[in-house]
């Protein structure tokens, strides 16, 4: 009887996670179609349950008034919640969460902007081999944000990230090529 109960609980948990993932994906798709009312309807319950990506989206909705009335304090609250969850995951060693924490630190969404702290998180994630960390760190070198400006180092990190399959790095390299003459490297 106990085994059956554990199996049913595990099966329900797996189903629940899949349902949440499906609702989040559907909400993101609605957001990308600019169907913001549907996006909010699908994503808000997940955010209220502590889904970090959904929390971040709710911050975005309130910041720009997408599907809800524009409300900067409400946006700030959702961004702070997302940051707190990602920071907990980052401190536990999750490199993807380290990148998210760094991105929030570089934008100042829900928290004080701190490029130097962002660089520290990106270096930790880079040491764990996360391609998006290399890409974001490369961009900071190119901008000189939190580190001395170094186009050569920045481009090298972007190329490393692109070679590892980071679509973001590909976008950044293309933008860099449009901004700067290749002979500067």
ZAMARGU-4260 file (C-alpha; in steps of 0.2 Angstrom, whole numbers, plus 5000, padded with zeros to 4 digits):
<rodrens>
0) 5000/5000/5000 | 5014/5012/5005 | 5023/5009/4988 | 5007/5012/4978 | 5005/5028/4987
5) 5023/5034/4984 | 5021/5029/4966 | 5004/5039/4964 | 5012/5054/4973 | 5027/5053/4961
10) 5016/5051/4946 | 5006/5066/4951 | 5021/5077/4954 | 5028/5072/4937 | 5011/5076/4929
15) 5010/5093/4938 | 5027/5098/4933 | 5023/5094/4915 | 5007/5103/4916 | 5016/5118/4923
20) 5029/5117/4909 | 5015/5116/4896 | 5006/5131/4904 | 5022/5141/4904 | 5027/5137/4886
25) 5009/5142/4881 | 5010/5158/4891 | 5027/5162/4883 | 5020/5158/4865 | 5006/5170/4869
30) 5018/5183/4875 | 5028/5181/4859 | 5012/5183/4849 | 5008/5199/4859 | 4992/5191/4866
35) 4997/5198/4883 | 4980/5194/4891 | 4982/5176/4888 | 5000/5176/4893 | 4995/5184/4910
40) 4981/5172/4912 | 4992/5157/4909 | 5008/5163/4918 | 5001/5172/4934 | 4995/5156/4943
45) 5013/5148/4940 | 5021/5164/4947 | 5010/5163/4962 | 5016/5145/4965 | 5034/5151/4964
50) 5039/5147/4947 | 5054/5158/4944 | 5052/5161/4925 | 5034/5165/4928 | 5039/5177/4941
55) 5051/5186/4930 | 5037/5187/4916 | 5025/5195/4928 | 5038/5208/4932 | 5039/5211/4914
60) 5020/5212/4911 | 5019/5225/4925 | 5034/5235/4920 | 5027/5238/4902 | 5008/5236/4905
65) 5007/5220/4895 | 4990/5212/4899 | 4989/5222/4916 | 4990/5240/4921 | 5007/5247/4921
70) 5013/5246/4939 | 5031/5248/4943 | 5030/5244/4961 | 5021/5227/4957 | 5034/5224/4943
75) 5048/5227/4956 | 5040/5215/4968 | 5039/5201/4955 | 5057/5204/4949 | 5063/5204/4967
80) 5055/5187/4970 | 5063/5180/4954 | 5080/5186/4959 | 5078/5178/4976 | 5074/5162/4969
85) 5088/5162/4956 | 5100/5168/4968 | 5096/5153/4980 | 5098/5142/4965 | 5115/5150/4960
90) 5122/5149/4978 | 5118/5130/4976 | 5129/5129/4961 | 5117/5130/4947 | 5126/5139/4932
95) 5110/5144/4923 | 5104/5152/4938 | 5121/5161/4940 | 5118/5168/4923 | 5101/5174/4927
100) 5107/5182/4943 | 5120/5191/4933 | 5108/5197/4920 | 5097/5205/4933 | 5112/5213/4941
105) 5117/5221/4925 | 5100/5228/4921 | 5095/5232/4939 | 5078/5225/4938 | 5071/5223/4955
110) 5088/5225/4963 | 5102/5238/4963 | 5112/5237/4947 | 5130/5230/4951 | 5140/5225/4936
115) 5155/5219/4946 | 5144/5207/4956 | 5137/5201/4939 | 5155/5198/4933 | 5158/5187/4948
120) 5143/5177/4945 | 5147/5175/4926 | 5165/5169/4930 | 5158/5156/4942 | 5146/5150/4928
125) 5160/5151/4915 | 5171/5140/4926 | 5157/5127/4926 | 5157/5128/4907 | 5141/5137/4904
130) 5141/5144/4886 | 5129/5158/4890 | 5140/5164/4904 | 5154/5166/4892 | 5143/5176/4880
135) 5137/5188/4893 | 5154/5190/4900 | 5161/5193/4883 | 5148/5207/4881 | 5153/5215/4897
140) 5171/5215/4891 | 5166/5223/4875 | 5155/5236/4885 | 5168/5239/4899 | 5154/5235/4912
145) 5161/5228/4928 | 5178/5225/4919 | 5190/5235/4909 | 5185/5237/4891 | 5194/5223/4881
150) 5186/5220/4863 | 5199/5206/4860 | 5194/5197/4876 | 5176/5200/4873 | 5176/5194/4856
155) 5186/5178/4861 | 5173/5174/4874 | 5158/5177/4862 | 5167/5165/4849 | 5170/5152/4863
160) 5151/5153/4867 | 5146/5152/4849 | 5156/5137/4846 | 5148/5129/4861 | 5131/5132/4853
165) 5125/5148/4862 | 5112/5157/4850 | 5114/5173/4861 | 5133/5173/4857 | 5129/5171/4838
170) 5117/5187/4840 | 5130/5196/4849 | 5144/5192/4837 | 5133/5198/4822 | 5129/5214/4832
175) 5147/5217/4836 | 5152/5215/4817 | 5139/5228/4812 | 5146/5240/4826 | 5165/5238/4824
180) 5177/5236/4810 | 5184/5218/4810 | 5202/5225/4808 | 5200/5232/4826 | 5203/5214/4833
</rodrens>
